[in-house]
């Protein structure tokens, strides 16, 4: 009778081991097939993924020498979802602006029919939401405000002169 009990325990152990192995294989397969391709700093690799809206990530430097991490998350409706994180800015930029923008990110929902490289999209912020966009808009507003305040005196004088004539 004890041998029969040993046989059932061994069978259960084998079943548990097989189930565990199947779960591990499924987990590894899921992880392997859902992770984005790493394009590194290869802009053409990233752009080819962007045009197809297939998952990829890259560290790219834009025309202003800002270092961005881009990751294509996938599709939603007829848009390609891309997350952009500003990693670093040149040391020549003011410290307060670097502190306000670095390490911030935004999520962009870009229409798939745009059919151009991500770096060529004009006004990409129009497609984005998030801390990076909000911080850059805040900086723009503050700059505009300071320009207006600096020029309000001369403008007021000019308006007075125009009104007098």
Residue frames as a rotation matrix with the C-alpha (Angstrom) as fourth column:
UNK 1
0.560 0.828 0.000 0.00
0.828 -0.560 0.000 0.00
0.000 0.000 -1.000 0.00
UNK 2
0.386 -0.493 -0.780 2.87
0.211 -0.776 0.594 2.39
-0.898 -0.394 -0.195 0.72
UNK 3
-0.658 -0.642 0.393 4.27
0.509 0.005 0.860 1.94
-0.555 0.766 0.324 -2.79
UNK 4
-0.019 0.741 0.671 0.97
0.965 -0.162 0.207 3.12
0.263 0.651 -0.712 -4.30
UNK 5
0.801 0.277 -0.531 1.07
0.478 -0.829 0.289 6.23
-0.360 -0.485 -0.797 -2.10
UNK 6
-0.110 -0.935 -0.338 4.67
0.191 -0.353 0.916 6.91
-0.975 0.036 0.218 -3.22
UNK 7
-0.554 -0.029 0.832 3.61
0.817 0.173 0.550 6.53
-0.160 0.984 -0.072 -6.86
UNK 8
0.488 0.818 0.303 0.83
0.842 -0.533 0.082 9.16
0.229 0.215 -0.949 -6.47
UNK 9
0.643 -0.333 -0.690 3.19
0.231 -0.774 0.589 11.60
-0.730 -0.538 -0.421 -4.74
UNK 10
-0.474 -0.866 0.160 5.74
0.365 -0.028 0.930 11.16
-0.801 0.499 0.329 -7.51
UNK 11
-0.276 0.469 0.839 3.06
0.952 0.009 0.307 11.68
0.137 0.883 -0.449 -10.15
UNK 12
0.785 0.574 -0.232 1.81
0.612 -0.777 0.148 14.85
-0.095 -0.258 -0.961 -8.44
UNK 13
0.241 -0.798 -0.553 5.38
0.168 -0.527 0.833 16.13
-0.956 -0.293 0.007 -8.19
UNK 14
-0.647 -0.458 0.610 5.95
0.634 0.122 0.764 15.53
-0.424 0.881 0.212 -11.91
UNK 15
0.192 0.809 0.555 2.66
0.942 -0.311 0.128 17.30
0.277 0.498 -0.822 -12.78
UNK 16
0.805 0.069 -0.589 3.59
0.362 -0.844 0.396 20.28
-0.469 -0.532 -0.705 -10.61
UNK 17
-0.178 -0.968 -0.179 7.04
0.244 -0.219 0.945 20.42
-0.953 0.124 0.275 -12.18
UNK 18
-0.517 0.066 0.854 5.61
0.854 0.106 0.509 20.28
-0.057 0.992 -0.111 -15.72
UNK 19
0.601 0.786 0.143 3.06
0.781 -0.616 0.101 23.03
0.168 0.051 -0.985 -14.90
UNK 20
0.572 -0.463 -0.677 5.83
0.208 -0.717 0.666 25.17
-0.793 -0.521 -0.314 -13.40
UNK 21
-0.518 -0.814 0.264 8.04
0.436 0.014 0.900 24.69
-0.736 0.581 0.347 -16.46
UNK 22
-0.154 0.563 0.812 5.15
0.964 -0.093 0.247 25.55
0.215 0.821 -0.528 -18.81
UNK 23
0.826 0.474 -0.307 4.45
0.546 -0.809 0.220 28.72
-0.144 -0.349 -0.926 -16.82
UNK 24
0.151 -0.861 -0.485 8.12
0.171 -0.461 0.871 29.71
-0.974 -0.214 0.078 -16.93
UNK 25
-0.638 -0.359 0.681 8.28
0.687 0.133 0.714 29.15
-0.347 0.924 0.162 -20.69
UNK 26
0.272 0.821 0.501 5.07
0.918 -0.377 0.120 31.17
0.288 0.428 -0.857 -21.19
UNK 27
0.767 -0.028 -0.641 6.40
0.349 -0.820 0.453 34.00
-0.538 -0.571 -0.620 -19.02
UNK 28
-0.278 -0.948 -0.159 9.72
0.231 -0.226 0.946 34.12
-0.933 0.226 0.282 -20.87
UNK 29
-0.504 0.161 0.849 7.94
0.863 0.131 0.487 33.97
-0.032 0.978 -0.205 -24.23
UNK 30
0.625 0.779 0.045 5.55
0.775 -0.627 0.080 36.77
0.091 -0.015 -0.996 -23.23
UNK 31
0.527 -0.502 -0.686 8.44
0.167 -0.730 0.663 38.90
-0.833 -0.464 -0.301 -21.99
UNK 32
-0.493 -0.818 0.297 10.54
0.424 0.072 0.903 38.22
-0.760 0.570 0.311 -25.09
UNK 33
-0.460 0.348 0.817 7.79
0.874 0.016 0.485 39.00
0.156 0.937 -0.312 -27.62
UNK 34
0.635 0.770 0.059 6.35
0.744 -0.630 0.223 42.07
0.209 -0.098 -0.973 -25.90
UNK 35
0.227 -0.606 -0.763 9.53
0.480 -0.612 0.629 43.97
-0.848 -0.509 0.152 -25.12
UNK 36
0.920 0.125 -0.371 10.48
-0.209 -0.643 -0.737 46.76
-0.331 0.756 -0.565 -27.51
UNK 37
0.543 -0.785 0.298 13.42
0.782 0.343 -0.521 46.44
0.307 0.516 0.800 -29.90
UNK 38
0.547 -0.448 -0.708 16.36
0.320 -0.669 0.671 48.47
-0.774 -0.593 -0.223 -28.66
UNK 39
0.816 -0.206 0.540 17.61
0.498 -0.225 -0.838 50.74
0.294 0.952 -0.081 -31.46
UNK 40
-0.045 -0.861 -0.507 20.23
0.948 -0.196 0.250 52.40
-0.315 -0.470 0.825 -29.23
UNK 41
-0.129 -0.058 -0.990 21.20
0.004 -0.998 0.058 55.65
-0.992 0.004 0.129 -30.97
UNK 42
-0.887 -0.164 0.432 20.29
0.390 0.235 0.890 54.40
-0.248 0.958 -0.144 -34.47
UNK 43
-0.503 0.704 -0.502 17.73
-0.443 -0.708 -0.550 56.94
-0.742 -0.055 0.668 -35.68
UNK 44
-0.476 0.325 -0.817 16.97
-0.822 0.167 0.545 55.06
0.313 0.931 0.188 -38.91
UNK 45
-0.845 0.178 -0.503 16.16
0.286 0.947 -0.145 51.89
0.451 -0.267 -0.852 -36.91
UNK 46
-0.698 0.598 -0.395 13.78
0.333 -0.218 -0.917 53.85
-0.634 -0.772 -0.047 -34.67
UNK 47
-0.457 0.529 -0.715 12.16
-0.726 -0.687 -0.044 55.64
-0.514 0.498 0.698 -37.62
UNK 48
-0.684 0.224 -0.694 11.51
-0.432 0.642 0.633 52.36
0.587 0.733 -0.343 -39.44
UNK 49
-0.757 0.445 -0.478 9.73
0.646 0.620 -0.445 51.10
0.098 -0.646 -0.757 -36.31
UNK 50
-0.637 0.514 -0.574 7.86
-0.010 -0.750 -0.661 54.40
-0.771 -0.415 0.483 -35.97
UNK 51
-0.632 0.396 -0.666 6.53
-0.774 -0.280 0.568 54.23
0.038 0.874 0.484 -39.53
UNK 52
-0.484 0.441 -0.756 5.17
-0.001 0.864 0.504 50.73
0.875 0.245 -0.418 -38.78
UNK 53
0.135 0.428 0.894 4.29
-0.868 -0.384 0.315 51.72
0.478 -0.818 0.320 -35.19
UNK 54
0.579 -0.060 -0.813 6.05
0.255 0.961 0.111 48.62
0.775 -0.272 0.571 -33.86
UNK 55
0.991 -0.102 -0.085 7.49
0.060 -0.230 0.971 48.62
-0.118 -0.968 -0.222 -30.35
UNK 56
0.231 -0.964 0.134 10.99
0.734 0.082 -0.674 50.06
0.638 0.255 0.727 -30.11
UNK 57
0.892 -0.043 -0.450 13.10
0.294 -0.702 0.649 52.37
-0.344 -0.711 -0.613 -27.98
UNK 58
0.240 -0.834 0.496 16.04
0.805 -0.115 -0.583 54.64
0.543 0.539 0.644 -28.72
UNK 59
0.327 -0.270 -0.905 18.21
0.562 -0.715 0.416 57.35
-0.760 -0.645 -0.082 -27.21
UNK 60
0.178 -0.171 0.969 18.33
0.942 -0.256 -0.218 60.16
0.285 0.952 0.115 -29.74
UNK 61
-0.453 -0.380 -0.807 19.77
0.546 -0.833 0.086 63.67
-0.705 -0.402 0.585 -29.82
UNK 62
0.575 0.737 0.355 17.63
0.755 -0.311 -0.577 66.36
-0.315 0.600 -0.736 -31.45
UNK 63
0.356 -0.419 0.836 18.71
0.662 -0.518 -0.542 69.43
0.660 0.746 0.093 -33.41
UNK 64
0.643 -0.082 0.761 19.11
-0.434 -0.858 0.274 71.46
0.631 -0.506 -0.587 -30.17
UNK 65
-0.390 -0.868 -0.306 21.51
-0.320 0.440 -0.839 68.82
0.863 -0.230 -0.450 -28.74
UNK 66
-0.031 0.467 0.884 18.94
-0.992 0.096 -0.085 67.61
-0.124 -0.879 0.460 -26.22
UNK 67
-0.884 -0.310 -0.350 19.19
-0.345 0.938 0.042 63.91
0.316 0.158 -0.936 -25.42
UNK 68
0.016 0.973 0.229 15.81
-1.000 0.017 0.000 62.14
-0.004 -0.229 0.973 -25.52
UNK 69
-0.925 -0.057 0.376 14.73
-0.071 0.997 -0.025 58.60
-0.373 -0.050 -0.926 -24.77
UNK 70
-0.235 0.863 -0.447 11.88
-0.969 -0.172 0.176 57.61
0.075 0.475 0.877 -27.10
UNK 71
-0.898 0.025 0.440 9.79
-0.042 0.989 -0.143 54.48
-0.439 -0.147 -0.887 -26.72
UNK 72
-0.477 0.769 -0.426 7.06
-0.705 -0.044 0.708 53.38
0.525 0.638 0.563 -29.11
UNK 73
-0.613 0.309 0.727 4.42
-0.593 0.428 -0.682 51.76
-0.522 -0.849 -0.079 -26.91
UNK 74
-0.705 0.405 0.582 2.13
0.588 0.793 0.160 50.55
-0.397 0.455 -0.797 -29.71
UNK 75
-0.800 0.480 0.359 -1.10
0.095 -0.489 0.867 51.52
0.592 0.728 0.346 -31.45
UNK 76
-0.553 0.771 -0.317 -4.35
0.510 0.012 -0.860 52.94
-0.659 -0.637 -0.400 -30.15
UNK 77
0.570 0.778 -0.264 -7.16
0.069 -0.365 -0.928 53.69
-0.819 0.511 -0.262 -32.59
UNK 78
0.820 -0.292 0.493 -5.40
0.532 0.070 -0.844 55.14
0.212 0.954 0.213 -35.64
UNK 79
0.733 -0.562 0.383 -2.53
-0.600 -0.800 -0.026 56.62
0.320 -0.211 -0.924 -33.61
UNK 80
0.234 -0.766 -0.598 0.97
0.459 0.630 -0.627 55.52
0.857 -0.128 0.499 -32.66
UNK 81
0.985 0.143 0.095 1.69
-0.028 -0.411 0.911 56.01
0.169 -0.900 -0.401 -28.95
UNK 82
0.143 -0.990 0.001 5.22
0.499 0.071 -0.864 57.27
0.855 0.124 0.504 -28.24
UNK 83
0.903 0.025 -0.429 6.68
0.406 -0.377 0.833 58.21
-0.141 -0.926 -0.350 -24.87
UNK 84
0.287 -0.812 0.507 9.42
0.341 -0.408 -0.847 60.85
0.895 0.416 0.159 -24.93
UNK 85
0.828 -0.135 -0.544 11.66
0.521 -0.174 0.836 61.54
-0.208 -0.975 -0.074 -21.93
UNK 86
0.678 -0.637 0.366 14.17
-0.284 -0.686 -0.669 64.38
0.678 0.350 -0.647 -21.92
UNK 87
0.623 -0.517 -0.587 17.30
0.727 0.660 0.190 62.79
0.289 -0.545 0.787 -20.46
UNK 88
-0.004 -0.687 -0.726 19.71
0.719 -0.507 0.476 65.73
-0.695 -0.520 0.496 -20.63
UNK 89
0.955 0.211 0.211 20.29
0.296 -0.744 -0.599 69.15
0.030 0.634 -0.772 -22.12
UNK 90
0.174 -0.944 0.279 23.57
0.572 -0.134 -0.809 70.87
0.802 0.300 0.517 -23.05
UNK 91
-0.098 -0.336 -0.937 25.47
0.979 -0.201 -0.031 72.51
-0.178 -0.920 0.349 -20.19
UNK 92
-0.909 -0.284 0.304 25.16
0.364 -0.896 0.254 75.80
0.201 0.342 0.918 -22.07
UNK 93
-0.032 0.969 0.244 21.43
0.290 -0.224 0.930 75.95
0.956 0.100 -0.274 -21.26
UNK 94
-0.249 -0.025 0.968 20.44
-0.748 -0.630 -0.209 77.83
0.615 -0.776 0.138 -18.08
UNK 95
-0.967 -0.230 -0.114 20.43
-0.098 0.741 -0.664 75.64
0.237 -0.631 -0.739 -14.97
UNK 96
-0.549 0.816 0.181 16.83
-0.447 -0.104 -0.888 76.52
-0.706 -0.569 0.422 -14.04
UNK 97
0.222 0.616 -0.756 15.56
-0.975 0.122 -0.186 75.42
-0.022 0.778 0.628 -17.46
UNK 98
-0.456 -0.451 -0.767 17.56
-0.475 0.852 -0.219 72.18
0.753 0.265 -0.603 -17.29
UNK 99
-0.981 0.093 0.170 16.19
-0.117 0.415 -0.902 71.44
-0.154 -0.905 -0.396 -13.82
UNK 100
-0.252 0.964 -0.089 12.64
-0.698 -0.245 -0.673 72.16
-0.671 -0.107 0.734 -14.96
UNK 101
0.411 0.471 -0.781 12.79
-0.911 0.237 -0.337 69.91
0.026 0.850 0.526 -18.03
UNK 102
-0.484 -0.691 -0.538 15.32
-0.679 0.684 -0.267 67.12
0.552 0.236 -0.800 -17.52
UNK 103
-0.999 0.045 -0.001 13.94
0.041 0.882 -0.470 63.69
-0.020 -0.469 -0.883 -16.56
UNK 104
-0.237 0.966 -0.101 10.40
-0.476 -0.206 -0.855 64.79
-0.847 -0.154 0.508 -17.46
UNK 105
-0.915 -0.039 0.402 8.39
0.286 0.640 0.713 62.83
-0.285 0.767 -0.574 -19.99
UNK 106
-0.246 0.879 -0.409 5.34
-0.768 -0.434 -0.470 63.14
-0.591 0.198 0.782 -22.18
UNK 107
-0.443 0.231 0.866 3.15
0.427 0.904 -0.023 60.67
-0.788 0.360 -0.499 -24.03
UNK 108
-0.559 0.160 -0.813 2.38
-0.667 -0.670 0.326 61.45
-0.493 0.725 0.482 -27.65
UNK 109
0.003 0.647 0.763 -0.51
0.376 0.706 -0.600 60.06
-0.927 0.289 -0.241 -29.69
UNK 110
-0.500 -0.386 -0.775 0.64
-0.516 -0.586 0.625 60.63
-0.696 0.712 0.094 -33.27
UNK 111
0.608 0.783 -0.132 -1.62
-0.555 0.300 -0.776 59.82
-0.568 0.544 0.617 -36.25
UNK 112
0.106 -0.565 0.818 -0.29
0.315 0.800 0.511 56.82
-0.943 0.204 0.263 -38.19
UNK 113
0.624 0.215 0.752 -1.02
0.767 0.017 -0.641 58.45
-0.151 0.977 -0.154 -41.53
UNK 114
0.778 -0.384 -0.497 1.57
-0.252 -0.916 0.313 61.16
-0.576 -0.119 -0.809 -40.88
UNK 115
0.845 -0.356 0.399 4.18
0.525 0.695 -0.492 58.92
-0.102 0.625 0.774 -42.66
UNK 116
0.503 -0.782 0.369 7.30
-0.289 -0.555 -0.780 60.91
0.814 0.285 -0.505 -41.75
UNK 117
-0.261 -0.697 -0.668 10.17
0.554 0.459 -0.695 60.44
0.791 -0.551 0.267 -39.35
UNK 118
0.460 0.506 -0.730 9.52
0.881 -0.160 0.445 61.43
0.108 -0.848 -0.519 -35.76
UNK 119
-0.337 -0.684 -0.647 12.23
0.703 -0.640 0.310 64.14
-0.626 -0.351 0.697 -35.87
UNK 120
-0.920 -0.021 0.391 10.49
0.333 -0.570 0.751 65.78
0.207 0.822 0.531 -38.85
UNK 121
0.047 0.992 -0.113 7.14
0.925 -0.001 0.380 66.22
0.377 -0.123 -0.918 -37.12
UNK 122
-0.691 -0.193 0.696 6.51
0.042 -0.973 -0.228 69.92
0.721 -0.128 0.681 -36.72
UNK 123
-0.275 0.576 0.770 4.81
-0.875 -0.482 0.048 70.92
0.399 -0.660 0.636 -33.48
UNK 124
-0.494 0.036 -0.869 5.05
0.104 0.994 -0.018 67.42
0.863 -0.099 -0.495 -31.98
UNK 125
-0.994 0.106 -0.038 3.82
0.020 -0.167 -0.986 68.94
-0.111 -0.980 0.164 -28.70
UNK 126
-0.406 0.900 -0.157 0.39
-0.905 -0.371 0.210 69.28
0.131 0.227 0.965 -30.31
UNK 127
0.176 0.434 -0.883 0.09
-0.387 0.856 0.343 65.48
0.905 0.282 0.319 -30.07
UNK 128
-0.451 -0.582 -0.676 1.47
0.367 0.570 -0.735 65.12
0.814 -0.580 -0.043 -26.53
UNK 129
0.680 0.520 0.517 0.46
-0.330 -0.413 0.849 65.33
0.655 -0.748 -0.109 -22.88
UNK 130
0.551 -0.443 -0.707 2.52
0.738 0.654 0.165 65.06
0.390 -0.613 0.687 -19.73
UNK 131
0.641 -0.316 -0.699 4.97
0.510 -0.506 0.696 66.79
-0.573 -0.803 -0.164 -17.42
UNK 132
-0.447 -0.875 0.185 7.52
0.723 -0.232 0.651 67.60
-0.527 0.424 0.737 -20.12
UNK 133
-0.291 0.421 0.859 4.97
0.751 -0.456 0.478 69.42
0.593 0.784 -0.184 -22.25
UNK 134
0.752 0.635 -0.180 3.53
0.592 -0.528 0.610 71.27
0.292 -0.565 -0.772 -19.25
UNK 135
0.339 -0.709 -0.618 6.97
0.589 -0.352 0.727 72.36
-0.733 -0.611 0.298 -18.04
UNK 136
-0.639 -0.603 0.478 8.02
0.743 -0.323 0.586 73.59
-0.200 0.729 0.654 -21.50
UNK 137
0.079 0.748 0.659 4.76
0.689 -0.519 0.506 75.54
0.721 0.414 -0.556 -21.87
UNK 138
0.790 0.176 -0.587 5.28
0.594 -0.458 0.661 77.07
-0.153 -0.871 -0.467 -18.43
UNK 139
-0.186 -0.940 -0.288 8.78
0.656 -0.336 0.675 78.21
-0.731 -0.064 0.679 -19.42
UNK 140
-0.566 0.041 0.823 7.43
0.758 -0.366 0.540 79.68
0.323 0.930 0.177 -22.68
UNK 141
0.527 0.835 0.160 4.71
0.649 -0.517 0.559 81.59
0.549 -0.190 -0.814 -20.82
UNK 142
0.589 -0.366 -0.721 7.22
0.589 -0.416 0.693 82.96
-0.553 -0.833 -0.029 -18.30
UNK 143
-0.543 -0.816 0.201 9.54
0.713 -0.321 0.624 84.13
-0.444 0.482 0.755 -21.11
UNK 144
-0.269 0.531 0.803 6.67
0.715 -0.448 0.536 85.82
0.645 0.719 -0.260 -22.94
UNK 145
0.742 0.566 -0.359 5.54
0.647 -0.466 0.604 87.51
0.174 -0.681 -0.712 -19.72
UNK 146
0.166 -0.755 -0.635 9.03
0.612 -0.425 0.666 88.88
-0.773 -0.499 0.392 -19.05
UNK 147
-0.694 -0.378 0.612 9.28
0.719 -0.356 0.596 90.19
-0.007 0.854 0.520 -22.64
UNK 148
0.173 0.854 0.491 5.91
0.688 -0.461 0.560 91.92
0.705 0.241 -0.667 -22.31
UNK 149
0.753 0.091 -0.651 6.82
0.615 -0.450 0.648 93.44
-0.234 -0.889 -0.394 -18.95
UNK 150
-0.250 -0.941 -0.228 10.17
0.687 -0.338 0.644 94.67
-0.683 0.004 0.731 -20.31
UNK 151
-0.838 -0.123 0.531 8.51
0.527 -0.433 0.731 96.29
0.140 0.893 0.428 -23.32
UNK 152
0.125 0.984 -0.127 5.31
0.991 -0.117 0.064 97.66
0.048 -0.134 -0.990 -21.78
UNK 153
0.102 -0.153 -0.983 6.87
0.414 -0.892 0.182 101.07
-0.905 -0.425 -0.028 -21.01
UNK 154
-0.829 -0.466 -0.308 8.11
-0.069 -0.460 0.885 101.80
-0.554 0.755 0.349 -24.56
UNK 155
-0.680 0.645 0.348 4.87
0.674 0.364 0.643 100.43
0.288 0.672 -0.682 -26.02
UNK 156
0.224 0.779 -0.586 2.78
0.912 -0.379 -0.155 102.67
-0.343 -0.499 -0.796 -23.76
UNK 157
-0.242 -0.402 -0.883 4.82
0.090 -0.916 0.392 105.71
-0.966 0.015 0.258 -24.86
UNK 158
-0.987 -0.120 0.104 4.32
0.102 0.019 0.995 104.82
-0.121 0.993 -0.006 -28.51
UNK 159
-0.293 0.951 0.103 0.57
0.928 0.257 0.270 104.43
0.230 0.174 -0.957 -27.99
UNK 160
0.178 0.301 -0.937 0.45
0.610 -0.781 -0.135 107.84
-0.772 -0.548 -0.323 -26.28
UNK 161
-0.650 -0.518 -0.556 2.27
-0.114 -0.657 0.745 109.42
-0.751 0.548 0.368 -29.23
UNK 162
-0.879 0.372 0.298 -0.09
0.428 0.342 0.836 107.75
0.210 0.863 -0.460 -31.69
UNK 163
0.016 0.949 -0.315 -3.16
0.999 -0.029 -0.038 108.90
-0.045 -0.314 -0.948 -29.74
UNK 164
-0.092 -0.110 -0.990 -1.87
0.341 -0.937 0.073 112.48
-0.936 -0.331 0.124 -29.58
UNK 165
-0.910 -0.281 -0.303 -1.60
-0.184 -0.381 0.906 112.67
-0.370 0.881 0.296 -33.36
